[in-house]
């Protein structure tokens, strides 16, 4: 989860995250970081953001004309 946080918060590339993990003694390929992000955490974030979405027609904006 920390790698996903670094990727999102600091706008790092997958290879940058790979280097940060290598500095901490973890050998992780940049493709693995991509898989964590794209396959595991993206659906969770989509589900978390879903209640915030508005369906078409649930709000009206009225101006003076």
GICOR-V727090 format. One record per residue. RES is the residue in three letters. SS is DSSP state (@ for helix, = for strand, . for the rest). PHI is phi in whole degrees, -180 to 180 (999 if undefined). PSI is psi in whole degrees, -180 to 180 (* if undefined). Layout:
{{RES:SS:PHI:PSI} {RES:SS:PHI:PSI}}
This chain:
{{UNK:.:999:-33} {UNK:@:-62:-37} {UNK:@:-66:-38} {UNK:@:-66:-40} {UNK:@:-62:-46} {UNK:@:-61:-44} {UNK:@:-61:-44} {UNK:@:-79:-44} {UNK:@:-70:-42} {UNK:.:-106:9} {UNK:.:52:48} {UNK:.:-89:158} {UNK:.:-84:169} {UNK:@:-63:-36} {UNK:@:-70:-35} {UNK:@:-64:-42} {UNK:@:-65:-38} {UNK:@:-59:-42} {UNK:@:-67:-40} {UNK:@:-62:-40} {UNK:@:-68:-36} {UNK:@:-65:-36} {UNK:@:-64:-26} {UNK:.:-95:7} {UNK:.:89:11} {UNK:.:-106:129} {UNK:.:-98:105} {UNK:.:-134:132} {UNK:.:-78:151} {UNK:@:-64:-27} {UNK:@:-68:-35} {UNK:@:-65:-41} {UNK:@:-61:-42} {UNK:@:-60:-44} {UNK:@:-65:-39} {UNK:@:-60:-45} {UNK:@:-72:-55} {UNK:@:-75:-40} {UNK:@:-95:-31} {UNK:@:-100:-46} {UNK:@:-94:-23} {UNK:@:-61:-47} {UNK:@:-61:-35} {UNK:@:-66:-41} {UNK:@:-70:-35} {UNK:@:-64:-45} {UNK:@:-65:-35} {UNK:@:-70:-32} {UNK:@:-87:-15} {UNK:@:-57:-44} {UNK:.:-62:-20} {UNK:.:-81:-17} {UNK:.:-73:148} {UNK:.:-109:139} {UNK:.:-82:155} {UNK:.:-60:132} {UNK:.:90:4} {UNK:.:-90:-6} {UNK:.:-135:146} {UNK:.:-123:138} {UNK:.:-113:124} {UNK:.:-117:132} {UNK:.:-113:-171} {UNK:.:-78:-16} {UNK:.:-84:*}}
